[in-house]
Every structure is written in structure tokens, then in C-alpha cells.
Amino acid sequence: MLIPQRRSTLAELWFAFTSSYSATSVQEGAEIEDYLRTVQPVLRELLKYIESIEFSVEVGLAAGVTLYKRYLDENPKVQELKNLCKERAIAVFLLGHMLDLVTRKFDPQYRNPLEDAMVTYLYCITSAYPDLTKSAIACARMMKETFWVKLYIDKYLS
């Protein structure tokens, strides 16, 4: 018998996120804003690629979660995003972006087209900041009609 998984509320996610946020790894406010302005074009291009059909097709060819993760490990653009996530402000932004993906509409007769992006963001955030794992998993589990999200969490994050 399957045990139903409890869904987190946005308030619970926010509390989990803010309680894991540490100001020690973040620079002063003005410096952070300057840094974010400089990486914004690169970040925008990476998110556009990761949320594209092209990326979804490439990663979707994986014949199992191990090959799926290997693809993430070897994809240069995913690795670039993973390196950007080493700056906590970027990881926190990406966590908020995951919440945005959850709210996007799609045709429920088909698989969720943003599922691969969700797994990729989960991979990047949890690789850079293990203390954000609970928050990232909670966001990812909120996404409907997913297959890879559950497999990835079960194999690598549980």
C-alpha cells in the first residue's frame, strides 16, 4: 500500500527557506546587487536553455535515473548553472524560480514540460547548498505530473 505524501504549504516552504538562509555566505547588499546585475544575462540564457524543448529532449533520452544524473553531471550549461549556484543569492533565486515553475499551467494529458528543468534546478541547488535540500525537495514535490522528480529525489536525496 502506498502512503500518500503530504504536500507543503507555501508558508511552510517560506519558513523552511528563511530558516536555512545564512547571511554569512552573502556579501553586502550593494555588492550582491552589482553581482546579480553582471550575471543576469548569463543566468537568463541558462534558464531559457534548461526550460527549452531541446534540453528536455536531450535529457529525456536517459534510460534511467543514473544516466539522467550523468547527463546533468556532463552537460556544460548545467555545470555552469551549478557553479553560479555556489553564490547563495543565485541558489535562493533559483529556489524561488522553482516555485514559479510549479504554478505554470500545462496540458495534464501530457507530461509536464518543465519537469526536466525542475530536476535540473533541484540538482544545482542541492549540490551547491545541502542545507537548502529540504526546501528544494518541497518545491519539486509540488509540481504535478512528474516522473523524474520523484525518481531523482528517491535515489539521490533521500
N, C-alpha and C positions, 0 to 999 in steps of 0.2 A: 504494500500500500504506500502510495506517495504521500508525503507530508507536505501540505501547502506551505509555500514560502510567504512570510509576512512582508508586505510592501511598506517601505518607509515613507513618512510624510515629508513634505518639503521642509517643514520646521525641524524635524529630526535630522535631516540631511544638513541643514544650515548649522545646527548645533554641533554635529559631528565634524563639519568642516572648520568652523571657527575654533572649536576646542583643540583641533590638531594644528592650527596655524601658529607658527612661531615667528616672532619678529626678529629673532637673532640672525636668520639667514637672509634677511631682506635689507637692502640699502636704504638710505634716507629717501623720503618721498620724492623730492625733485630729481634725484638720480634715477629712481625707478621709472618715473615718467619719461625721462630722456631715453633710458634704455628701451622701454617699451615702444617709444616712437621709432627708434632705429630698427628694431626687429619686426615691427608691424608688417611691412611689405613681405618679408620672408615668411612670417607666420601665416599671413593671409594666403600666400601661394601654396604653402604646405597643407593648410586645411582644405583649400579648394581641390588639390590633388587627392588627398585622402578621402574626401567625400565624393569623388568622381566615380562614374561608372567604370572607367578604365582601371582604377585601383581595385574596385570591387571584383571585377572580372579576374584580374591578376591573382589576388589573394584567394578568390573563390575556387581556384583550381586545386587548392590544397586538398589532399586526400586524408585528412585527419588533423587533429589539433596540434600535433607535434610539427607537422610540415607547415601548418598555418603560422605557428610561432617562429619557425625557422625563416619563413618568408619575411616576417616582421623584423627579425634579427639581421637579415641580409639586405633589406631594402634601404638604399641610401637616404631617401627622403624621410622615411620613418626614423632612421637613426639621427637625422638632423633635428627632427622634432623632439626626439628623446633627449638630445643634447641641450636643446633650448629649454626643456622642462627642468633642467638642473637649476635654473633660476626659479625660485619658488613662486614669484609673481606669474610666470608663464604657466606653471603647473596649476595654480589656482584659477587662472583664466580658463585653462582647458577644462577644468572640473566644471566651471560654470557653463562652458560651451556644451559639455555632455548633457547637462540639464536642458539646454536649449534643444538638443537633438531629440530628447525624449518627447518634447511637446510637438514636434513636427508631424503633420498628417501624412499618411501614405495609404495606399490601397491594401486593405487587410487580406485580400485574396492572394496576395503575393508576399514574398519575404520582404522584410524591412530593408530598404535600400541603403540605410545608414548604419546597419549592423556592423559592417566591417570597419567603418570609421569609429564606432563606439569601442570595439575591441582594441583598435589601434591606440586610441586615446587612453584607454584603461592600461594598456601595456606601457605607454610612455610615462604616465603619471606614477604608476606603481613601481616602475624601475627607478625613477628619479627620487621619489619620496615615499618610502614604505609606510610612513605614518599617515598618508592620505589614502591608503588602500581601502579602509572601511567605507569612506565617503565615496570613492570612485566605484566600488562594487555596488553600493546602494544606488548610485545614479544609473549604472549599467543595467541593473536588475529591473529598473523601472521601465526600460524600453520593451515594447510589445513585439511579438512575432520574431523572436530571436532564436538562433540555434547556436552560433559560435560563441556568443557571450557566455552562456551557461557552461559550455564545454571548457572554454578558456579559464573561467573562474574556478570550476571544479578541479581542473588539472594543475593550474599554476598558482592559484591564490587561496585555496582552501587548506 
